[in-house]
Amino acid sequence: MRGNMLQWPKSSSVEYAIHGKFLRSPDDSNGLHSAYWVPLKKLILSLGKELVTEKLMEYEEDGV
């Protein structure tokens, strides 16, 4: 598939690298500093469309 059009819509394959402190379980008090690739759909399901949209707009405005 390299060099060819994707066989699925681009919107279904958007992912973001999320850097931060992640809890590995509900009772994890230390957490883990790392980065993970997270699909956009999972971000919206986890955080809500409004918050994700707000954060993406902030990111775009910062020109990062």
CHARMM-style PDB file with segment names, atoms N, HN, CA, C and O in Angstrom:
ATOM      1  N   MET     1       0.819  -1.199   0.000  1.00  0.00      PROA
ATOM      2  CA  MET     1       0.000   0.000   0.000  1.00  0.00      PROA
ATOM      3  C   MET     1       0.862   1.263   0.000  1.00  0.00      PROA
ATOM      4  O   MET     1       0.364   2.353  -0.279  1.00  0.00      PROA
ATOM      5  N   ARG     2       2.128   1.123   0.306  1.00  0.00      PROA
ATOM      6  HN  ARG     2       2.533   0.238   0.532  1.00  0.00      PROA
ATOM      7  CA  ARG     2       2.985   2.296   0.380  1.00  0.00      PROA
ATOM      8  C   ARG     2       2.965   3.047  -0.949  1.00  0.00      PROA
ATOM      9  O   ARG     2       3.141   2.448  -2.010  1.00  0.00      PROA
ATOM     10  N   GLY     3       2.753   4.345  -0.885  1.00  0.00      PROA
ATOM     11  HN  GLY     3       2.610   4.831  -0.023  1.00  0.00      PROA
ATOM     12  CA  GLY     3       2.736   5.162  -2.073  1.00  0.00      PROA
ATOM     13  C   GLY     3       1.400   5.188  -2.797  1.00  0.00      PROA
ATOM     14  O   GLY     3       1.263   5.886  -3.801  1.00  0.00      PROA
ATOM     15  N   ASN     4       0.422   4.454  -2.319  1.00  0.00      PROA
ATOM     16  HN  ASN     4       0.533   3.886  -1.503  1.00  0.00      PROA
ATOM     17  CA  ASN     4      -0.898   4.413  -2.947  1.00  0.00      PROA
ATOM     18  C   ASN     4      -1.934   5.059  -2.036  1.00  0.00      PROA
ATOM     19  O   ASN     4      -1.687   5.272  -0.849  1.00  0.00      PROA
ATOM     20  N   MET     5      -3.082   5.364  -2.597  1.00  0.00      PROA
ATOM     21  HN  MET     5      -3.283   5.191  -3.561  1.00  0.00      PROA
ATOM     22  CA  MET     5      -4.169   5.926  -1.814  1.00  0.00      PROA
ATOM     23  C   MET     5      -4.619   4.910  -0.764  1.00  0.00      PROA
ATOM     24  O   MET     5      -4.597   3.704  -1.006  1.00  0.00      PROA
ATOM     25  N   LEU     6      -5.021   5.405   0.388  1.00  0.00      PROA
ATOM     26  HN  LEU     6      -5.039   6.385   0.585  1.00  0.00      PROA
ATOM     27  CA  LEU     6      -5.551   4.522   1.419  1.00  0.00      PROA
ATOM     28  C   LEU     6      -6.863   3.908   0.949  1.00  0.00      PROA
ATOM     29  O   LEU     6      -7.606   4.529   0.190  1.00  0.00      PROA
ATOM     30  N   GLN     7      -7.143   2.708   1.394  1.00  0.00      PROA
ATOM     31  HN  GLN     7      -6.539   2.204   2.011  1.00  0.00      PROA
ATOM     32  CA  GLN     7      -8.368   2.027   1.001  1.00  0.00      PROA
ATOM     33  C   GLN     7      -9.537   2.408   1.898  1.00  0.00      PROA
ATOM     34  O   GLN     7     -10.646   1.908   1.707  1.00  0.00      PROA
ATOM     35  N   TRP     8      -9.313   3.276   2.867  1.00  0.00      PROA
ATOM     36  HN  TRP     8      -8.412   3.682   3.023  1.00  0.00      PROA
ATOM     37  CA  TRP     8     -10.359   3.721   3.774  1.00  0.00      PROA
ATOM     38  C   TRP     8     -10.283   5.244   3.863  1.00  0.00      PROA
ATOM     39  O   TRP     8      -9.257   5.824   3.508  1.00  0.00      PROA
ATOM     40  N   PRO     9     -11.328   5.892   4.320  1.00  0.00      PROA
ATOM     41  CA  PRO     9     -11.322   7.359   4.411  1.00  0.00      PROA
ATOM     42  C   PRO     9     -10.213   7.849   5.339  1.00  0.00      PROA
ATOM     43  O   PRO     9      -9.966   7.252   6.386  1.00  0.00      PROA
ATOM     44  N   LYS    10      -9.550   8.928   4.957  1.00  0.00      PROA
ATOM     45  HN  LYS    10      -9.751   9.413   4.106  1.00  0.00      PROA
ATOM     46  CA  LYS    10      -8.473   9.485   5.788  1.00  0.00      PROA
ATOM     47  C   LYS    10      -8.967   9.830   7.187  1.00  0.00      PROA
ATOM     48  O   LYS    10      -8.227   9.693   8.161  1.00  0.00      PROA
ATOM     49  N   SER    11     -10.220  10.279   7.288  1.00  0.00      PROA
ATOM     50  HN  SER    11     -10.821  10.390   6.497  1.00  0.00      PROA
ATOM     51  CA  SER    11     -10.750  10.672   8.592  1.00  0.00      PROA
ATOM     52  C   SER    11     -10.833   9.509   9.569  1.00  0.00      PROA
ATOM     53  O   SER    11     -10.896   9.727  10.779  1.00  0.00      PROA
ATOM     54  N   SER    12     -10.834   8.281   9.068  1.00  0.00      PROA
ATOM     55  HN  SER    12     -10.783   8.104   8.085  1.00  0.00      PROA
ATOM     56  CA  SER    12     -10.915   7.132   9.968  1.00  0.00      PROA
ATOM     57  C   SER    12      -9.534   6.671  10.427  1.00  0.00      PROA
ATOM     58  O   SER    12      -9.425   5.716  11.197  1.00  0.00      PROA
ATOM     59  N   SER    13      -8.482   7.339   9.963  1.00  0.00      PROA
ATOM     60  HN  SER    13      -8.570   8.115   9.338  1.00  0.00      PROA
ATOM     61  CA  SER    13      -7.138   6.908  10.349  1.00  0.00      PROA
ATOM     62  C   SER    13      -6.321   8.008  11.015  1.00  0.00      PROA
ATOM     63  O   SER    13      -5.108   7.863  11.171  1.00  0.00      PROA
ATOM     64  N   VAL    14      -6.965   9.109  11.412  1.00  0.00      PROA
ATOM     65  HN  VAL    14      -7.950   9.227  11.286  1.00  0.00      PROA
ATOM     66  CA  VAL    14      -6.258  10.204  12.061  1.00  0.00      PROA
ATOM     67  C   VAL    14      -5.901   9.803  13.491  1.00  0.00      PROA
ATOM     68  O   VAL    14      -6.753   9.349  14.255  1.00  0.00      PROA
ATOM     69  N   GLU    15      -4.610   9.982  13.841  1.00  0.00      PROA
ATOM     70  HN  GLU    15      -3.918  10.350  13.220  1.00  0.00      PROA
ATOM     71  CA  GLU    15      -4.141   9.691  15.196  1.00  0.00      PROA
ATOM     72  C   GLU    15      -3.298  10.859  15.679  1.00  0.00      PROA
ATOM     73  O   GLU    15      -2.731  11.603  14.878  1.00  0.00      PROA
ATOM     74  N   TYR    16      -3.219  11.012  16.984  1.00  0.00      PROA
ATOM     75  HN  TYR    16      -3.679  10.408  17.634  1.00  0.00      PROA
ATOM     76  CA  TYR    16      -2.399  12.056  17.589  1.00  0.00      PROA
ATOM     77  C   TYR    16      -1.466  11.418  18.608  1.00  0.00      PROA
ATOM     78  O   TYR    16      -1.843  10.474  19.302  1.00  0.00      PROA
ATOM     79  N   ALA    17      -0.246  11.942  18.693  1.00  0.00      PROA
ATOM     80  HN  ALA    17       0.060  12.709  18.129  1.00  0.00      PROA
ATOM     81  CA  ALA    17       0.699  11.498  19.715  1.00  0.00      PROA
ATOM     82  C   ALA    17       0.383  12.302  20.975  1.00  0.00      PROA
ATOM     83  O   ALA    17       0.524  13.525  20.993  1.00  0.00      PROA
ATOM     84  N   ILE    18      -0.039  11.614  22.015  1.00  0.00      PROA
ATOM     85  HN  ILE    18      -0.154  10.620  22.001  1.00  0.00      PROA
ATOM     86  CA  ILE    18      -0.403  12.257  23.273  1.00  0.00      PROA
ATOM     87  C   ILE    18       0.734  12.028  24.269  1.00  0.00      PROA
ATOM     88  O   ILE    18       1.062  10.889  24.603  1.00  0.00      PROA
ATOM     89  N   HSD    19       1.332  13.130  24.737  1.00  0.00      PROA
ATOM     90  HN  HSD    19       1.066  14.055  24.465  1.00  0.00      PROA
ATOM     91  CA  HSD    19       2.415  13.058  25.711  1.00  0.00      PROA
ATOM     92  C   HSD    19       1.843  13.425  27.075  1.00  0.00      PROA
ATOM     93  O   HSD    19       1.089  14.391  27.186  1.00  0.00      PROA
ATOM     94  N   GLY    20       2.187  12.676  28.101  1.00  0.00      PROA
ATOM     95  HN  GLY    20       2.799  11.891  28.010  1.00  0.00      PROA
ATOM     96  CA  GLY    20       1.682  13.008  29.422  1.00  0.00      PROA
ATOM     97  C   GLY    20       1.930  11.912  30.428  1.00  0.00      PROA
ATOM     98  O   GLY    20       2.693  10.975  30.190  1.00  0.00      PROA
ATOM     99  N   LYS    21       1.271  12.052  31.552  1.00  0.00      PROA
ATOM    100  HN  LYS    21       0.651  12.813  31.745  1.00  0.00      PROA
ATOM    101  CA  LYS    21       1.347  11.064  32.630  1.00  0.00      PROA
ATOM    102  C   LYS    21       0.092  10.209  32.551  1.00  0.00      PROA
ATOM    103  O   LYS    21      -1.023  10.725  32.626  1.00  0.00      PROA
ATOM    104  N   PHE    22       0.274   8.908  32.401  1.00  0.00      PROA
ATOM    105  HN  PHE    22       1.180   8.489  32.340  1.00  0.00      PROA
ATOM    106  CA  PHE    22      -0.830   7.978  32.223  1.00  0.00      PROA
ATOM    107  C   PHE    22      -0.933   7.053  33.422  1.00  0.00      PROA
ATOM    108  O   PHE    22       0.075   6.546  33.915  1.00  0.00      PROA
ATOM    109  N   LEU    23      -2.158   6.833  33.888  1.00  0.00      PROA
ATOM    110  HN  LEU    23      -2.977   7.245  33.487  1.00  0.00      PROA
ATOM    111  CA  LEU    23      -2.398   5.877  34.961  1.00  0.00      PROA
ATOM    112  C   LEU    23      -2.663   4.519  34.321  1.00  0.00      PROA
ATOM    113  O   LEU    23      -3.454   4.411  33.384  1.00  0.00      PROA
ATOM    114  N   ARG    24      -2.005   3.496  34.824  1.00  0.00      PROA
ATOM    115  HN  ARG    24      -1.362   3.584  35.585  1.00  0.00      PROA
ATOM    116  CA  ARG    24      -2.132   2.160  34.235  1.00  0.00      PROA
ATOM    117  C   ARG    24      -3.323   1.388  34.777  1.00  0.00      PROA
ATOM    118  O   ARG    24      -3.731   0.383  34.196  1.00  0.00      PROA
ATOM    119  N   SER    25      -3.879   1.850  35.881  1.00  0.00      PROA
ATOM    120  HN  SER    25      -3.548   2.667  36.353  1.00  0.00      PROA
ATOM    121  CA  SER    25      -5.069   1.241  36.472  1.00  0.00      PROA
ATOM    122  C   SER    25      -5.725   2.291  37.366  1.00  0.00      PROA
ATOM    123  O   SER    25      -5.091   3.297  37.684  1.00  0.00      PROA
ATOM    124  N   PRO    26      -6.968   2.087  37.776  1.00  0.00      PROA
ATOM    125  CA  PRO    26      -7.654   3.074  38.612  1.00  0.00      PROA
ATOM    126  C   PRO    26      -6.948   3.358  39.938  1.00  0.00      PROA
ATOM    127  O   PRO    26      -7.080   4.458  40.475  1.00  0.00      PROA
ATOM    128  N   ASP    27      -6.205   2.395  40.474  1.00  0.00      PROA
ATOM    129  HN  ASP    27      -6.097   1.502  40.038  1.00  0.00      PROA
ATOM    130  CA  ASP    27      -5.534   2.610  41.763  1.00  0.00      PROA
ATOM    131  C   ASP    27      -4.044   2.908  41.609  1.00  0.00      PROA
ATOM    132  O   ASP    27      -3.303   2.819  42.589  1.00  0.00      PROA
ATOM    133  N   ASP    28      -3.590   3.256  40.418  1.00  0.00      PROA
ATOM    134  HN  ASP    28      -4.192   3.328  39.623  1.00  0.00      PROA
ATOM    135  CA  ASP    28      -2.185   3.586  40.158  1.00  0.00      PROA
ATOM    136  C   ASP    28      -1.907   4.993  40.675  1.00  0.00      PROA
ATOM    137  O   ASP    28      -2.434   5.962  40.128  1.00  0.00      PROA
ATOM    138  N   SER    29      -1.091   5.122  41.716  1.00  0.00      PROA
ATOM    139  HN  SER    29      -0.663   4.335  42.160  1.00  0.00      PROA
ATOM    140  CA  SER    29      -0.799   6.441  42.273  1.00  0.00      PROA
ATOM    141  C   SER    29       0.416   7.101  41.632  1.00  0.00      PROA
ATOM    142  O   SER    29       0.545   8.324  41.687  1.00  0.00      PROA
ATOM    143  N   ASN    30       1.316   6.315  41.021  1.00  0.00      PROA
ATOM    144  HN  ASN    30       1.211   5.322  40.977  1.00  0.00      PROA
ATOM    145  CA  ASN    30       2.526   6.871  40.419  1.00  0.00      PROA
ATOM    146  C   ASN    30       2.347   7.243  38.952  1.00  0.00      PROA
ATOM    147  O   ASN    30       2.852   8.277  38.514  1.00  0.00      PROA
ATOM    148  N   GLY    31       1.657   6.441  38.207  1.00  0.00      PROA
ATOM    149  HN  GLY    31       1.247   5.601  38.563  1.00  0.00      PROA
ATOM    150  CA  GLY    31       1.481   6.697  36.786  1.00  0.00      PROA
ATOM    151  C   GLY    31       2.764   6.461  36.004  1.00  0.00      PROA
ATOM    152  O   GLY    31       3.771   6.010  36.549  1.00  0.00      PROA
ATOM    153  N   LEU    32       2.705   6.772  34.729  1.00  0.00      PROA
ATOM    154  HN  LEU    32       1.886   7.138  34.286  1.00  0.00      PROA
ATOM    155  CA  LEU    32       3.827   6.540  33.832  1.00  0.00      PROA
ATOM    156  C   LEU    32       3.900   7.708  32.855  1.00  0.00      PROA
ATOM    157  O   LEU    32       2.924   7.997  32.163  1.00  0.00      PROA
ATOM    158  N   HSD    33       5.051   8.384  32.793  1.00  0.00      PROA
ATOM    159  HN  HSD    33       5.844   8.149  33.355  1.00  0.00      PROA
ATOM    160  CA  HSD    33       5.251   9.454  31.821  1.00  0.00      PROA
ATOM    161  C   HSD    33       5.650   8.813  30.503  1.00  0.00      PROA
ATOM    162  O   HSD    33       6.635   8.078  30.436  1.00  0.00      PROA
ATOM    163  N   SER    34       4.880   9.092  29.449  1.00  0.00      PROA
ATOM    164  HN  SER    34       4.080   9.689  29.504  1.00  0.00      PROA
ATOM    165  CA  SER    34       5.140   8.451  28.159  1.00  0.00      PROA
ATOM    166  C   SER    34       4.377   9.189  27.069  1.00  0.00      PROA
ATOM    167  O   SER    34       3.807  10.256  27.298  1.00  0.00      PROA
ATOM    168  N   ALA    35       4.380   8.600  25.880  1.00  0.00      PROA
ATOM    169  HN  ALA    35       4.843   7.734  25.694  1.00  0.00      PROA
ATOM    170  CA  ALA    35       3.617   9.113  24.745  1.00  0.00      PROA
ATOM    171  C   ALA    35       2.964   7.933  24.046  1.00  0.00      PROA
ATOM    172  O   ALA    35       3.569   6.871  23.902  1.00  0.00      PROA
ATOM    173  N   TYR    36       1.732   8.126  23.616  1.00  0.00      PROA
ATOM    174  HN  TYR    36       1.241   8.989  23.733  1.00  0.00      PROA
ATOM    175  CA  TYR    36       0.989   7.079  22.927  1.00  0.00      PROA
ATOM    176  C   TYR    36       0.288   7.678  21.708  1.00  0.00      PROA
ATOM    177  O   TYR    36      -0.160   8.824  21.741  1.00  0.00      PROA
ATOM    178  N   TRP    37       0.198   6.901  20.645  1.00  0.00      PROA
ATOM    179  HN  TRP    37       0.562   5.970  20.618  1.00  0.00      PROA
ATOM    180  CA  TRP    37      -0.593   7.284  19.490  1.00  0.00      PROA
ATOM    181  C   TRP    37      -2.031   6.892  19.785  1.00  0.00      PROA
ATOM    182  O   TRP    37      -2.320   5.730  20.071  1.00  0.00      PROA
ATOM    183  N   VAL    38      -2.934   7.870  19.716  1.00  0.00      PROA
ATOM    184  HN  VAL    38      -2.699   8.814  19.484  1.00  0.00      PROA
ATOM    185  CA  VAL    38      -4.342   7.631  20.040  1.00  0.00      PROA
ATOM    186  C   VAL    38      -5.202   8.054  18.847  1.00  0.00      PROA
ATOM    187  O   VAL    38      -5.087   9.184  18.373  1.00  0.00      PROA
ATOM    188  N   PRO    39      -6.057   7.162  18.360  1.00  0.00      PROA
ATOM    189  CA  PRO    39      -6.953   7.533  17.253  1.00  0.00      PROA
ATOM    190  C   PRO    39      -7.902   8.658  17.675  1.00  0.00      PROA
ATOM    191  O   PRO    39      -8.338   8.721  18.824  1.00  0.00      PROA
ATOM    192  N   LEU    40      -8.208   9.533  16.735  1.00  0.00      PROA
ATOM    193  HN  LEU    40      -7.854   9.482  15.802  1.00  0.00      PROA
ATOM    194  CA  LEU    40      -9.100  10.655  17.001  1.00  0.00      PROA
ATOM    195  C   LEU    40     -10.448  10.175  17.534  1.00  0.00      PROA
ATOM    196  O   LEU    40     -11.000  10.783  18.450  1.00  0.00      PROA
ATOM    197  N   LYS    41     -10.975   9.103  16.976  1.00  0.00      PROA
ATOM    198  HN  LYS    41     -10.526   8.610  16.231  1.00  0.00      PROA
ATOM    199  CA  LYS    41     -12.273   8.585  17.446  1.00  0.00      PROA
ATOM    200  C   LYS    41     -12.223   8.213  18.928  1.00  0.00      PROA
ATOM    201  O   LYS    41     -13.183   8.455  19.660  1.00  0.00      PROA
ATOM    202  N   LYS    42     -11.108   7.626  19.375  1.00  0.00      PROA
ATOM    203  HN  LYS    42     -10.328   7.430  18.780  1.00  0.00      PROA
ATOM    204  CA  LYS    42     -10.987   7.245  20.785  1.00  0.00      PROA
ATOM    205  C   LYS    42     -10.891   8.484  21.670  1.00  0.00      PROA
ATOM    206  O   LYS    42     -11.448   8.506  22.768  1.00  0.00      PROA
ATOM    207  N   LEU    43     -10.185   9.519  21.200  1.00  0.00      PROA
ATOM    208  HN  LEU    43      -9.732   9.501  20.309  1.00  0.00      PROA
ATOM    209  CA  LEU    43     -10.114  10.769  21.967  1.00  0.00      PROA
ATOM    210  C   LEU    43     -11.511  11.362  22.155  1.00  0.00      PROA
ATOM    211  O   LEU    43     -11.865  11.797  23.251  1.00  0.00      PROA
ATOM    212  N   ILE    44     -12.295  11.376  21.081  1.00  0.00      PROA
ATOM    213  HN  ILE    44     -12.007  11.022  20.191  1.00  0.00      PROA
ATOM    214  CA  ILE    44     -13.641  11.938  21.165  1.00  0.00      PROA
ATOM    215  C   ILE    44     -14.526  11.112  22.094  1.00  0.00      PROA
ATOM    216  O   ILE    44     -15.292  11.667  22.881  1.00  0.00      PROA
ATOM    217  N   LEU    45     -14.422   9.789  22.003  1.00  0.00      PROA
ATOM    218  HN  LEU    45     -13.800   9.337  21.363  1.00  0.00      PROA
ATOM    219  CA  LEU    45     -15.219   8.932  22.894  1.00  0.00      PROA
ATOM    220  C   LEU    45     -14.807   9.104  24.348  1.00  0.00      PROA
ATOM    221  O   LEU    45     -15.655   9.052  25.238  1.00  0.00      PROA
ATOM    222  N   SER    46     -13.523   9.306  24.602  1.00  0.00      PROA
ATOM    223  HN  SER    46     -12.834   9.348  23.878  1.00  0.00      PROA
ATOM    224  CA  SER    46     -13.021   9.408  25.977  1.00  0.00      PROA
ATOM    225  C   SER    46     -13.233  10.792  26.586  1.00  0.00      PROA
ATOM    226  O   SER    46     -13.587  10.913  27.759  1.00  0.00      PROA
ATOM    227  N   LEU    47     -13.014  11.840  25.777  1.00  0.00      PROA
ATOM    228  HN  LEU    47     -12.727  11.741  24.824  1.00  0.00      PROA
ATOM    229  CA  LEU    47     -13.009  13.204  26.318  1.00  0.00      PROA
ATOM    230  C   LEU    47     -14.193  14.056  25.897  1.00  0.00      PROA
ATOM    231  O   LEU    47     -14.477  15.075  26.526  1.00  0.00      PROA
ATOM    232  N   GLY    48     -14.880  13.655  24.852  1.00  0.00      PROA
ATOM    233  HN  GLY    48     -14.650  12.826  24.342  1.00  0.00      PROA
ATOM    234  CA  GLY    48     -15.996  14.440  24.330  1.00  0.00      PROA
ATOM    235  C   GLY    48     -15.545  15.323  23.178  1.00  0.00      PROA
ATOM    236  O   GLY    48     -14.423  15.829  23.165  1.00  0.00      PROA
ATOM    237  N   LYS    49     -16.436  15.498  22.215  1.00  0.00      PROA
ATOM    238  HN  LYS    49     -17.347  15.087  22.226  1.00  0.00      PROA
ATOM    239  CA  LYS    49     -16.116  16.243  21.000  1.00  0.00      PROA
ATOM    240  C   LYS    49     -15.770  17.697  21.293  1.00  0.00      PROA
ATOM    241  O   LYS    49     -14.868  18.261  20.673  1.00  0.00      PROA
ATOM    242  N   GLU    50     -16.485  18.305  22.238  1.00  0.00      PROA
ATOM    243  HN  GLU    50     -17.217  17.846  22.742  1.00  0.00      PROA
ATOM    244  CA  GLU    50     -16.264  19.722  22.554  1.00  0.00      PROA
ATOM    245  C   GLU    50     -14.839  19.968  23.069  1.00  0.00      PROA
ATOM    246  O   GLU    50     -14.165  20.883  22.597  1.00  0.00      PROA
ATOM    247  N   LEU    51     -14.384  19.171  24.016  1.00  0.00      PROA
ATOM    248  HN  LEU    51     -14.932  18.427  24.399  1.00  0.00      PROA
ATOM    249  CA  LEU    51     -13.043  19.351  24.577  1.00  0.00      PROA
ATOM    250  C   LEU    51     -11.968  19.057  23.533  1.00  0.00      PROA
ATOM    251  O   LEU    51     -10.982  19.787  23.441  1.00  0.00      PROA
ATOM    252  N   VAL    52     -12.147  18.002  22.752  1.00  0.00      PROA
ATOM    253  HN  VAL    52     -12.949  17.409  22.827  1.00  0.00      PROA
ATOM    254  CA  VAL    52     -11.162  17.658  21.722  1.00  0.00      PROA
ATOM    255  C   VAL    52     -11.072  18.783  20.696  1.00  0.00      PROA
ATOM    256  O   VAL    52      -9.972  19.173  20.304  1.00  0.00      PROA
ATOM    257  N   THR    53     -12.205  19.306  20.260  1.00  0.00      PROA
ATOM    258  HN  THR    53     -13.099  18.989  20.578  1.00  0.00      PROA
ATOM    259  CA  THR    53     -12.220  20.410  19.295  1.00  0.00      PROA
ATOM    260  C   THR    53     -11.507  21.625  19.865  1.00  0.00      PROA
ATOM    261  O   THR    53     -10.715  22.266  19.173  1.00  0.00      PROA
ATOM    262  N   GLU    54     -11.785  21.945  21.123  1.00  0.00      PROA
ATOM    263  HN  GLU    54     -12.429  21.424  21.685  1.00  0.00      PROA
ATOM    264  CA  GLU    54     -11.151  23.090  21.785  1.00  0.00      PROA
ATOM    265  C   GLU    54      -9.628  22.929  21.820  1.00  0.00      PROA
ATOM    266  O   GLU    54      -8.895  23.862  21.493  1.00  0.00      PROA
ATOM    267  N   LYS    55      -9.160  21.753  22.215  1.00  0.00      PROA
ATOM    268  HN  LYS    55      -9.756  20.995  22.481  1.00  0.00      PROA
ATOM    269  CA  LYS    55      -7.716  21.512  22.329  1.00  0.00      PROA
ATOM    270  C   LYS    55      -7.032  21.514  20.965  1.00  0.00      PROA
ATOM    271  O   LYS    55      -5.906  21.996  20.837  1.00  0.00      PROA
ATOM    272  N   LEU    56      -7.707  20.974  19.940  1.00  0.00      PROA
ATOM    273  HN  LEU    56      -8.621  20.582  20.044  1.00  0.00      PROA
ATOM    274  CA  LEU    56      -7.125  20.995  18.599  1.00  0.00      PROA
ATOM    275  C   LEU    56      -7.024  22.422  18.065  1.00  0.00      PROA
ATOM    276  O   LEU    56      -6.058  22.765  17.384  1.00  0.00      PROA
ATOM    277  N   MET    57      -8.016  23.249  18.372  1.00  0.00      PROA
ATOM    278  HN  MET    57      -8.801  22.970  18.926  1.00  0.00      PROA
ATOM    279  CA  MET    57      -7.964  24.657  17.952  1.00  0.00      PROA
ATOM    280  C   MET    57      -6.815  25.385  18.655  1.00  0.00      PROA
ATOM    281  O   MET    57      -6.110  26.179  18.032  1.00  0.00      PROA
ATOM    282  N   GLU    58      -6.627  25.117  19.953  1.00  0.00      PROA
ATOM    283  HN  GLU    58      -7.200  24.473  20.459  1.00  0.00      PROA
ATOM    284  CA  GLU    58      -5.499  25.713  20.682  1.00  0.00      PROA
ATOM    285  C   GLU    58      -4.171  25.297  20.056  1.00  0.00      PROA
ATOM    286  O   GLU    58      -3.268  26.117  19.891  1.00  0.00      PROA
ATOM    287  N   TYR    59      -4.065  24.043  19.716  1.00  0.00      PROA
ATOM    288  HN  TYR    59      -4.799  23.377  19.850  1.00  0.00      PROA
ATOM    289  CA  TYR    59      -2.851  23.520  19.094  1.00  0.00      PROA
ATOM    290  C   TYR    59      -2.569  24.226  17.771  1.00  0.00      PROA
ATOM    291  O   TYR    59      -1.437  24.631  17.510  1.00  0.00      PROA
ATOM    292  N   GLU    60      -3.599  24.372  16.937  1.00  0.00      PROA
ATOM    293  HN  GLU    60      -4.519  24.043  17.149  1.00  0.00      PROA
ATOM    294  CA  GLU    60      -3.437  25.028  15.638  1.00  0.00      PROA
ATOM    295  C   GLU    60      -3.067  26.499  15.811  1.00  0.00      PROA
ATOM    296  O   GLU    60      -2.239  27.019  15.063  1.00  0.00      PROA
ATOM    297  N   GLU    61      -3.672  27.170  16.786  1.00  0.00      PROA
ATOM    298  HN  GLU    61      -4.344  26.747  17.393  1.00  0.00      PROA
ATOM    299  CA  GLU    61      -3.397  28.589  17.011  1.00  0.00      PROA
ATOM    300  C   GLU    61      -1.968  28.825  17.495  1.00  0.00      PROA
ATOM    301  O   GLU    61      -1.368  29.855  17.187  1.00  0.00      PROA
ATOM    302  N   ASP    62      -1.422  27.871  18.252  1.00  0.00      PROA
ATOM    303  HN  ASP    62      -1.910  27.034  18.502  1.00  0.00      PROA
ATOM    304  CA  ASP    62      -0.051  27.997  18.741  1.00  0.00      PROA
ATOM    305  C   ASP    62       0.978  27.776  17.636  1.00  0.00      PROA
ATOM    306  O   ASP    62       2.156  28.087  17.808  1.00  0.00      PROA
ATOM    307  N   GLY    63       0.535  27.242  16.513  1.00  0.00      PROA
ATOM    308  HN  GLY    63      -0.422  26.989  16.373  1.00  0.00      PROA
ATOM    309  CA  GLY    63       1.438  27.015  15.385  1.00  0.00      PROA
ATOM    310  C   GLY    63       2.484  25.954  15.642  1.00  0.00      PROA
ATOM    311  O   GLY    63       3.569  25.983  15.062  1.00  0.00      PROA
ATOM    312  N   VAL    64       2.159  25.027  16.505  1.00  0.00      PROA
ATOM    313  HN  VAL    64       1.277  25.003  16.976  1.00  0.00      PROA
ATOM    314  CA  VAL    64       3.098  23.968  16.849  1.00  0.00      PROA
ATOM    315  C   VAL    64       3.135  22.953  15.744  1.00  0.00      PROA
ATOM    316  OT1 VAL    64       3.870  21.969  15.835  1.00  0.00      PROA
TER     317      VAL     64
END
